[in-house]
Amino acid sequence: MLVFQRVNNVKAQFKKVSSFVIKAGQLQLTLFFYALSYFTRIPIPRYIVFDSHQFHKANAYLPIIGLLVASVMIIIFYLCQLLFSIQISLILMLAGSIMLTGALHEDGFADCCDGFGGGYNVKQRLKIMKDSQIGSYAGIGLAILLLLKFNLLLALAEINASTLFVSLIIAHTVSRYGALSVMQTLPYVRLEKDGKVQALSKKLNDKYFVFASLCVFLVLCLLPLVSALILVGLSLAVGWLLCQWFKKSLAGYTGDCLGFSQQCLEIAILLMLTVLLA
């Protein structure tokens, strides 16, 4: 009898553990789909239901979204280079990445250029940034941004293809983690209700933030130790400067600020990698 009781206890414990693992896995898969639906244009299963209480946890998957975007860009470049020159392949690769994300981060960058360039106080800046029309600051900013990206990626591609691929993975992963760090540091300043945007503005708890940090750490292992440490120092410095600027200009951040942060960090990382990997 005692043996049968122990066997039954083991079975009961196994059922509890397996049930917990299944539920936890389902939650994480749902959170990944949340991130995929908001930060890209990739369709997700119809059974996924929006939950405002859980939606902010999807931010933990931002580095993985960056890895996914970089992987798609690598595939596009590799296929295009079979037919076209490096320059044309890079342009098509950039176009593909913009289509994949719906220009989400570039749009935030443009709005910030207009807001910070044309606004003289917090109220004006927020009003300009909310306007969907593009101004001269945004146009000039986007032109400089895309020219910089193209030429930096061309410089990396001319070293060799593997250097370009590693640089894409690191830049897109670390830059999105930088945007996540801004969310963890500053308060969200738009108080009006805005569905998913407002839900995403909640800060992650320590467990989820550590998970995102671990993802970035694993990606940085692609670099030599010294190069990785230099890149971490650069990212921290740029992130700190952006946080100070947002705090002074807006007393916090908006969704546009996150796009601006991601694009600025991506450019800064690519600039440093052209030096470190040359």
RAKA-V947058 format. One record per pair of residues at least 6 apart in sequence whose ideal C-beta (glycine too) atoms are under 6 Angstrom apart, sorted by sequence separation. I is the first residue (numbers start at 1). J is the second residue. D is the distance in whole Angstrom. If there is no record, write none. Layout:
i->I j->J d->D
i->I j->J d->D
This chain:
i->36 j->42 d->5
i->119 j->125 d->3
i->37 j->44 d->5
i->156 j->163 d->5
i->157 j->164 d->4
i->246 j->253 d->5
i->36 j->44 d->6
i->81 j->89 d->5
i->156 j->164 d->5
i->220 j->228 d->4
i->80 j->89 d->4
i->119 j->128 d->5
i->115 j->125 d->4
i->118 j->128 d->5
i->33 j->44 d->4
i->156 j->167 d->5
i->246 j->257 d->5
i->77 j->89 d->5
i->80 j->92 d->5
i->115 j->128 d->4
i->188 j->201 d->4
i->114 j->128 d->5
i->115 j->129 d->4
i->33 j->48 d->5
i->77 j->93 d->4
i->76 j->93 d->5
i->111 j->129 d->4
i->184 j->203 d->5
i->242 j->261 d->5
i->73 j->93 d->5
i->76 j->96 d->4
i->117 j->137 d->3
i->34 j->55 d->6
i->114 j->135 d->4
i->35 j->58 d->4
i->114 j->137 d->5
i->34 j->58 d->4
i->73 j->97 d->5
i->113 j->137 d->4
i->114 j->138 d->5
i->113 j->138 d->5
i->31 j->57 d->5
i->35 j->61 d->4
i->39 j->65 d->5
i->31 j->58 d->5
i->238 j->265 d->6
i->69 j->97 d->6
i->72 j->100 d->6
i->110 j->138 d->4
i->113 j->141 d->4
i->32 j->61 d->5
i->35 j->65 d->5
i->238 j->268 d->5
i->110 j->142 d->5
i->180 j->212 d->6
i->234 j->272 d->5
i->177 j->216 d->5
i->174 j->216 d->6
i->173 j->219 d->5
i->227 j->276 d->4
i->166 j->222 d->5
i->178 j->235 d->6
i->186 j->243 d->6
i->181 j->239 d->6
i->185 j->243 d->5
i->197 j->255 d->5
i->40 j->100 d->6
i->186 j->246 d->6
i->40 j->101 d->6
i->41 j->102 d->5
i->174 j->235 d->6
i->178 j->239 d->5
i->189 j->250 d->5
i->90 j->153 d->5
i->189 j->252 d->4
i->90 j->154 d->6
i->190 j->254 d->5
i->187 j->252 d->4
i->189 j->254 d->6
i->186 j->252 d->5
i->186 j->253 d->5
i->86 j->157 d->5
i->182 j->253 d->6
i->179 j->258 d->4
i->182 j->261 d->5
i->179 j->261 d->5
i->178 j->261 d->6
i->179 j->262 d->4
i->176 j->262 d->6
i->175 j->262 d->5
i->178 j->265 d->4
i->175 j->265 d->4
i->74 j->165 d->5
i->175 j->266 d->4
i->73 j->168 d->6
i->171 j->266 d->5
i->174 j->269 d->6
i->70 j->168 d->4
i->171 j->269 d->4
i->70 j->169 d->5
i->171 j->270 d->5
i->70 j->172 d->4
i->69 j->172 d->5
i->66 j->172 d->4
i->67 j->173 d->5
i->167 j->273 d->5
i->66 j->173 d->4
i->63 j->173 d->5
i->66 j->176 d->4
i->63 j->176 d->6
i->62 j->176 d->4
i->63 j->177 d->5
i->163 j->277 d->5
i->62 j->180 d->5
i->152 j->270 d->4
i->148 j->267 d->6
i->155 j->274 d->5
i->59 j->180 d->6
i->152 j->274 d->6
i->129 j->256 d->5
i->122 j->250 d->6
i->56 j->199 d->6
i->55 j->199 d->4
i->56 j->200 d->5
i->60 j->204 d->6
i->112 j->256 d->5
i->59 j->204 d->6
i->111 j->256 d->4
i->56 j->202 d->4
i->52 j->199 d->4
i->60 j->208 d->4
i->108 j->256 d->4
i->112 j->260 d->4
i->63 j->212 d->5
i->109 j->259 d->5
i->57 j->208 d->6
i->60 j->211 d->5
i->64 j->215 d->6
i->108 j->259 d->2
i->109 j->260 d->5
i->60 j->212 d->5
i->63 j->215 d->4
i->108 j->260 d->5
i->63 j->216 d->5
i->105 j->259 d->4
i->109 j->263 d->4
i->105 j->262 d->5
i->105 j->263 d->5
